[in-house]
Amino acid sequence: MATILPIQLRVAGTVYEKWTSAEVTRDLKDFSGSFNFTLRDTKRSLQTFAYASAGTAFDMRPGLAVDVLVEGTVVLKGYIDKVSPSISETQAEVSISGRDKTGDLVDSAALTDGPSEFRNVKLEDAAGQISKPFGLSVRSEIDTGEPFTRYGLDLAETAFSAIEKGARSRHALVLSDGVGGLVITRTGSNRAPADLTLPGNVIASSGTYSNENRYSKTYVRGQGEKAGKSRSGSAALDSTAAPLDPADRQSGDGSATEAERKGTAATGIAVDDEITRYRPAVHLARSKADATSAQDEADFRMRTARGESEEVTETVKGFSVDGKLWRVNEIAYVSDAFQNIERDMLITRVVNRSDGSGNFTELTLSSPEAFDDKPVGKRRTNRTRKKKAAAGSLDSSAEAL
């Protein structure tokens, strides 16, 4: 019986098994899943060396359709972006890399043939219209809130940027499902297949902790188009009226100006109380904003910056536990004495790697509130670590056997 490789590569519909190393990555921050393979280059070897052994010859080139399977499950459908052949005295090989189908959203402009804006549209509907030319589906797992009064597309804006700015103002997360679709969701609705423990199933651990991109206050300022609804009424025109004498004019009470201000200006402020120095940051909302969406975006920016500044990477053997693959956007309990972590963490990045040394999964995790809008509560607080069993007392009367 032929051995099934833990990571399989299908190029243009044909399974290719002559790879020497494979890496498949999903990352909440990178949107598109990616892959890297190093292959034995039979075709170029036959062209170059008279003594090269024959085999199935593949002409690897950018643009070919690719399916990647991990333990028999299709986790990525996409295209080869780059081909890098190399040769030495002892071997000829080619490295290929690429992304899933949503990579085109990251690179390409949004709706070059129009429209330049949508009116009264919900986030998932705007995302669907932007994604449609790329042949991608969109599904929402959450309530995305009120429709946008106006959802504008900036000149030369990429398709992903056009979607992501709307999601940010709704405190939502836009993910690629890896196989041709977008998912609008929030974090941590599912649990990982196992806890991560060191000592235990974790064979390597590393962490990064930084305050470089964290701020004491995060401001988001924007404007909306609802001033008209705040006015008390329309001014009636009188065709017989004459201009008032300056002495008869009355100053306003400021209510009209206040109504306009409420209708056009919106500010959201999020405080990171762990940053005690004065470090403010201001962002401009890239979509029409009201007070709620500006506040949501400010909170989203603060939380993601905090989450990205505190990350730990745990390495485990294999790609799954009891047949369930490790996946991004799942909650795992981490008990890592070296990193001083004893609590639930959110998996933000999964790297499946296979080479001559074996099969391994690298899991990058951050604090679970990094991408959601739920109260932080005790989610950033360690639980009480279980104490190691104490050794029994020595028997001073014992004699050597």
C-alpha positions as CSV (number, residue, x, y, z in Angstrom):
1,M,0.0,0.0,0.0
2,A,1.4,3.4,-1.0
3,T,2.2,5.8,1.8
4,I,0.0,8.9,1.8
5,L,2.1,12.0,2.5
6,P,0.9,14.1,5.4
7,I,0.9,17.2,3.2
8,Q,-0.2,16.6,-0.4
9,L,0.3,19.0,-3.4
10,R,-1.9,19.0,-6.4
11,V,-0.7,21.1,-9.3
12,A,-3.2,21.6,-12.2
13,G,-5.1,18.6,-10.9
14,T,-2.1,16.2,-10.7
15,V,-0.7,15.0,-7.4
16,Y,3.0,15.8,-7.1
17,E,5.0,13.8,-4.5
18,K,8.6,14.7,-5.3
19,W,8.8,17.4,-2.7
20,T,11.5,17.5,0.0
21,S,10.0,20.2,2.2
22,A,6.5,21.7,2.6
23,E,5.1,24.5,4.6
24,V,1.5,25.7,4.8
25,T,0.6,28.9,6.7
26,R,-2.6,30.5,7.9
27,D,-2.4,33.8,9.7
28,L,-5.2,36.1,11.0
29,K,-3.0,39.1,10.2
30,D,-2.0,38.1,6.6
31,F,-5.6,37.3,5.4
32,S,-4.5,34.9,2.6
33,G,-3.2,31.5,3.4
34,S,0.2,30.7,1.8
35,F,2.4,27.7,0.9
36,N,6.0,26.9,0.1
37,F,7.3,23.7,-1.4
38,T,10.8,22.6,-2.4
39,L,10.7,20.0,-5.2
40,R,13.0,17.7,-7.0
41,D,13.1,19.3,-10.5
42,T,12.9,16.2,-12.8
43,K,12.2,18.2,-15.9
44,R,15.2,20.6,-15.7
45,S,17.4,17.7,-14.5
46,L,16.6,15.7,-17.7
47,Q,17.3,18.8,-19.8
48,T,20.7,19.4,-18.1
49,F,22.2,16.0,-17.1
50,A,22.5,13.0,-19.4
51,Y,22.6,10.7,-16.4
52,A,19.5,12.1,-14.7
53,S,16.9,9.5,-13.8
54,A,13.5,9.8,-15.4
55,G,10.4,10.5,-13.6
56,T,7.2,12.4,-13.9
57,A,8.2,15.7,-15.4
58,F,6.3,18.8,-14.3
59,D,6.7,22.2,-15.8
60,M,6.3,24.4,-12.7
61,R,5.4,27.9,-13.6
62,P,3.6,30.9,-12.0
63,G,-0.2,30.9,-12.4
64,L,-0.9,27.1,-12.1
65,A,-3.8,26.2,-9.9
66,V,-2.8,24.4,-6.7
67,D,-4.6,22.4,-4.0
68,V,-2.9,21.7,-0.7
69,L,-4.2,18.9,1.5
70,V,-3.1,18.3,5.1
71,E,-3.9,14.8,6.4
72,G,-6.4,14.4,3.5
73,T,-8.3,17.6,4.1
74,V,-8.1,20.4,1.5
75,V,-6.9,23.5,3.4
76,L,-5.9,25.7,0.5
77,K,-7.0,26.3,-3.0
78,G,-4.9,28.9,-4.9
79,Y,-2.2,29.6,-7.4
80,I,1.6,29.5,-7.7
81,D,2.9,33.0,-7.4
82,K,6.7,32.4,-7.7
83,V,9.0,29.7,-9.1
84,S,12.7,29.6,-8.1
85,P,14.8,26.9,-9.8
86,S,18.3,26.3,-8.6
87,I,21.1,23.8,-9.4
88,S,24.4,22.7,-7.9
89,E,26.9,19.9,-8.5
90,T,24.8,17.4,-6.6
91,Q,21.2,18.4,-7.1
92,A,18.6,20.3,-9.1
93,E,15.5,21.6,-7.3
94,V,12.8,24.2,-7.6
95,S,11.0,26.1,-4.9
96,I,7.4,27.2,-5.4
97,S,5.3,29.5,-3.3
98,G,1.9,31.0,-3.6
99,R,-1.3,31.9,-1.8
100,D,-5.0,30.9,-1.7
101,K,-7.5,32.5,-4.1
102,T,-8.0,35.5,-1.9
103,G,-4.5,36.7,-2.7
104,D,-5.9,38.5,-5.7
105,L,-8.0,40.6,-3.3
106,V,-4.9,41.8,-1.5
107,D,-3.1,42.7,-4.7
108,S,-5.8,44.0,-7.0
109,A,-7.9,47.2,-7.2
110,A,-11.5,47.2,-6.1
111,L,-14.2,47.6,-8.8
112,T,-12.2,49.6,-11.4
113,D,-15.4,49.8,-13.6
114,G,-17.6,51.1,-10.8
115,P,-19.5,51.8,-8.7
116,S,-17.4,54.1,-6.6
117,E,-19.7,53.8,-3.6
118,F,-22.6,51.8,-2.2
119,R,-25.6,53.3,-0.5
120,N,-27.5,51.8,2.5
121,V,-25.6,48.5,2.3
122,K,-24.6,46.1,5.0
123,L,-21.0,45.0,5.4
124,E,-21.5,41.5,4.0
125,D,-23.3,42.8,0.9
126,A,-20.6,45.4,0.2
127,A,-18.0,42.6,0.6
128,G,-19.9,40.4,-1.7
129,Q,-20.1,43.0,-4.5
130,I,-16.3,43.8,-4.1
131,S,-15.4,40.0,-4.2
132,K,-17.8,39.0,-7.0
133,P,-15.4,39.8,-9.9
134,F,-12.8,37.6,-8.3
135,G,-15.1,34.6,-8.1
136,L,-15.1,34.5,-4.3
137,S,-18.0,33.9,-2.0
138,V,-18.8,35.8,1.2
139,R,-20.6,34.5,4.3
140,S,-21.2,36.2,7.6
141,E,-21.3,34.4,10.9
142,I,-22.3,37.4,12.9
143,D,-24.7,40.3,13.0
144,T,-22.8,43.1,11.3
145,G,-25.0,45.9,12.6
146,E,-26.7,48.7,10.8
147,P,-26.3,49.3,7.1
148,F,-23.7,51.9,6.0
149,T,-25.4,55.0,4.8
150,R,-22.6,55.5,2.3
151,Y,-19.8,53.0,1.7
152,G,-17.2,54.7,-0.5
153,L,-14.3,53.1,-2.4
154,D,-11.1,55.2,-2.5
155,L,-9.2,55.7,-5.8
156,A,-6.7,52.9,-6.4
157,E,-7.8,51.1,-3.2
158,T,-7.3,47.4,-3.1
159,A,-10.2,45.1,-2.8
160,F,-9.2,43.7,0.5
161,S,-8.6,47.2,1.9
162,A,-12.0,48.3,0.8
163,I,-13.6,45.3,2.7
164,E,-11.3,45.5,5.7
165,K,-12.0,49.2,6.5
166,G,-15.7,48.4,6.8
167,A,-15.1,45.4,9.0
168,R,-12.9,47.4,11.3
169,S,-15.6,50.0,11.9
170,R,-18.0,47.1,12.8
171,H,-15.5,45.4,15.1
172,A,-15.6,42.4,12.8
173,L,-12.9,40.1,11.5
174,V,-12.6,39.2,7.8
175,L,-10.9,35.8,7.2
176,S,-10.2,33.7,4.2
177,D,-11.5,30.2,4.5
178,G,-8.6,29.0,2.4
179,V,-10.7,27.4,-0.4
180,G,-12.2,30.3,-2.2
181,G,-14.4,32.2,0.3
182,L,-14.4,35.1,2.8
183,V,-15.8,34.7,6.3
184,I,-17.0,37.7,8.4
185,T,-16.7,36.6,12.0
186,R,-15.4,37.3,15.5
187,T,-12.8,35.4,17.4
188,G,-12.8,32.3,19.6
189,S,-16.1,30.6,18.8
190,N,-14.4,27.2,18.7
191,R,-11.8,25.4,20.9
192,A,-8.6,23.9,19.7
193,P,-8.3,20.1,19.7
194,A,-6.0,20.0,22.8
195,D,-4.4,22.1,25.5
196,L,-0.8,23.3,25.0
197,T,1.5,22.4,27.9
198,L,5.1,22.9,28.7
199,P,6.4,20.5,29.9
200,G,4.0,18.3,27.9
201,N,3.1,18.3,24.3
202,V,5.0,21.5,23.5
203,I,8.5,20.8,22.2
204,A,9.6,24.4,21.7
205,S,8.4,27.7,22.9
206,S,9.3,31.3,22.1
207,G,7.7,34.7,22.9
208,T,7.7,38.3,21.9
209,Y,6.6,41.1,24.2
210,S,6.8,44.7,23.1
211,N,5.2,48.1,23.8
212,E,6.5,49.7,20.5
213,N,3.1,49.9,18.8
214,R,0.9,50.4,21.9
215,Y,-0.6,53.7,22.9
216,S,-2.1,55.1,26.0
217,K,-5.1,56.4,24.0
218,T,-6.3,55.6,20.5
219,Y,-8.5,58.1,18.8
220,V,-10.5,57.5,15.6
221,R,-12.0,60.6,14.0
222,G,-14.5,60.6,11.2
223,Q,-17.6,62.2,9.7
224,G,-21.0,61.1,8.8
225,E,-23.9,62.4,6.7
226,K,-26.8,62.5,9.2
227,A,-26.8,66.3,10.0
228,G,-30.1,66.7,8.1
229,K,-31.9,64.4,10.5
230,S,-30.8,66.5,13.5
231,R,-32.3,69.8,12.2
232,S,-35.6,71.0,13.6
233,G,-37.1,71.7,10.2
234,S,-36.7,73.4,6.9
235,A,-36.5,77.2,6.7
236,A,-39.6,78.6,5.0
237,L,-39.0,81.0,2.1
238,D,-41.0,84.2,2.0
239,S,-41.0,85.9,-1.4
240,T,-42.3,89.2,0.1
241,A,-39.6,89.4,2.9
242,A,-37.1,92.2,2.9
243,P,-33.5,91.9,4.3
244,L,-33.4,92.6,8.1
245,D,-31.7,95.7,9.3
246,P,-28.5,94.8,11.2
247,A,-30.0,96.2,14.4
248,D,-32.9,93.8,14.2
249,R,-30.9,90.6,13.7
250,Q,-30.8,88.2,16.6
251,S,-27.9,85.9,17.4
252,G,-28.5,82.2,17.4
253,D,-28.5,80.0,20.5
254,G,-25.9,77.6,19.0
255,S,-28.4,74.8,18.6
256,A,-28.0,74.7,14.8
257,T,-24.2,74.5,15.0
258,E,-24.4,71.8,17.6
259,A,-26.8,69.8,15.5
260,E,-24.5,70.1,12.5
261,R,-21.5,69.0,14.6
262,K,-23.3,66.0,16.0
263,G,-24.3,65.0,12.5
264,T,-20.9,65.4,10.8
265,A,-18.2,64.8,13.4
266,A,-17.6,61.5,15.2
267,T,-14.8,60.6,17.6
268,G,-14.0,57.2,19.3
269,I,-11.5,56.9,22.1
270,A,-10.0,53.6,23.5
271,V,-7.7,53.6,26.5
272,D,-5.0,51.0,27.1
273,D,-4.6,51.3,30.8
274,E,-1.5,49.2,30.8
275,I,0.4,52.0,29.0
276,T,1.0,54.6,31.7
277,R,3.1,57.0,29.7
278,Y,1.5,59.7,27.5
279,R,1.4,58.0,24.1
280,P,-1.7,59.1,22.1
281,A,-2.4,57.9,18.5
282,V,-5.0,59.4,16.1
283,H,-6.5,57.6,13.1
284,L,-8.9,58.9,10.5
285,A,-11.9,56.6,9.8
286,R,-11.7,55.5,6.1
287,S,-15.5,55.0,5.8
288,K,-18.3,57.3,6.9
289,A,-18.5,57.1,10.6
290,D,-21.0,57.8,13.4
291,A,-20.1,57.8,17.1
292,T,-20.7,54.0,17.4
293,S,-18.6,53.0,14.5
294,A,-15.8,55.4,15.5
295,Q,-15.7,53.9,19.0
296,D,-15.8,50.4,17.6
297,E,-12.8,51.1,15.4
298,A,-10.8,52.8,18.1
299,D,-11.4,49.8,20.4
300,F,-10.5,47.4,17.6
301,R,-7.3,49.2,16.9
302,M,-6.3,49.3,20.5
303,R,-7.0,45.7,21.2
304,T,-5.3,44.4,18.0
305,A,-2.2,46.5,18.8
306,R,-2.1,45.1,22.3
307,G,-2.6,41.5,21.1
308,E,0.1,41.7,18.4
309,S,2.6,43.1,21.0
310,E,2.3,40.0,23.1
311,E,2.7,36.7,21.2
312,V,3.9,33.3,22.0
313,T,4.8,30.5,19.5
314,E,4.4,26.9,20.6
315,T,5.6,24.0,18.5
316,V,4.0,20.6,18.7
317,K,4.5,17.3,16.8
318,G,2.1,16.4,14.0
319,F,-0.7,18.4,12.4
320,S,-3.7,17.2,14.4
321,V,-5.1,15.7,17.6
322,D,-7.5,12.7,17.3
323,G,-8.0,13.6,13.7
324,K,-8.8,17.3,14.3
325,L,-6.4,19.7,12.6
326,W,-4.9,22.7,14.5
327,R,-6.6,25.8,13.0
328,V,-6.5,29.6,13.4
329,N,-9.1,31.5,15.3
330,E,-9.6,28.8,17.9
331,I,-9.1,29.0,21.7
332,A,-6.4,26.8,23.3
333,Y,-5.6,26.6,27.0
334,V,-1.9,27.3,27.4
335,S,0.1,26.1,30.4
336,D,3.6,27.3,29.7
337,A,5.8,27.7,32.8
338,F,8.7,29.2,30.8
339,Q,6.5,32.0,29.3
340,N,4.6,32.4,32.5
341,I,1.2,31.7,30.8
342,E,-1.6,29.8,32.4
343,R,-4.9,30.8,30.6
344,D,-6.8,30.6,27.4
345,M,-5.1,32.0,24.4
346,L,-6.2,32.7,20.8
347,I,-4.5,30.9,17.9
348,T,-3.6,33.6,15.4
349,R,-1.2,31.7,13.2
350,V,-0.7,28.1,12.2
351,V,2.3,26.8,10.3
352,N,2.3,23.1,9.2
353,R,5.8,22.1,8.3
354,S,7.1,18.8,6.9
355,D,10.7,17.9,6.0
356,G,13.4,15.4,6.7
357,S,13.2,16.1,10.4
358,G,9.5,15.2,10.7
359,N,6.1,16.8,10.8
360,F,5.5,19.8,13.1
361,T,2.9,22.6,13.7
362,E,3.9,26.0,14.9
363,L,1.1,27.8,16.7
364,T,1.3,31.5,17.4
365,L,-1.1,32.7,20.1
366,S,-2.2,36.0,21.6
367,S,-4.5,37.2,24.3
368,P,-8.1,36.1,23.4
369,E,-9.7,39.6,23.5
370,A,-7.4,40.9,20.8
371,F,-10.0,40.8,18.0
372,D,-13.4,40.8,19.7
373,D,-15.6,43.4,21.5
374,K,-16.4,41.5,24.6
375,P,-15.4,42.8,28.1
376,V,-11.8,41.9,28.9
377,G,-12.7,40.7,32.4
378,K,-10.1,38.2,33.6
379,R,-9.1,37.0,30.2
380,R,-5.6,38.6,30.5
381,T,-5.1,37.2,34.0
382,N,-3.3,33.9,34.6
383,R,-5.1,31.1,36.5
384,T,-3.5,29.5,39.5
385,R,-0.9,27.0,38.2
386,K,-1.2,23.5,39.5
387,K,1.7,22.8,41.8
388,K,4.0,20.0,41.2
389,A,3.6,17.0,43.5
390,A,6.1,17.3,46.4
391,A,8.6,14.6,46.8
392,G,8.2,12.4,49.9
393,S,10.4,13.0,52.9
394,L,13.7,11.1,53.2
395,D,13.9,8.2,55.7
396,S,17.1,8.9,57.7
397,S,16.9,5.4,59.2
398,A,17.0,3.6,55.8
399,E,20.1,1.5,54.9
400,A,21.6,0.8,51.5
401,L,20.2,-2.2,49.8
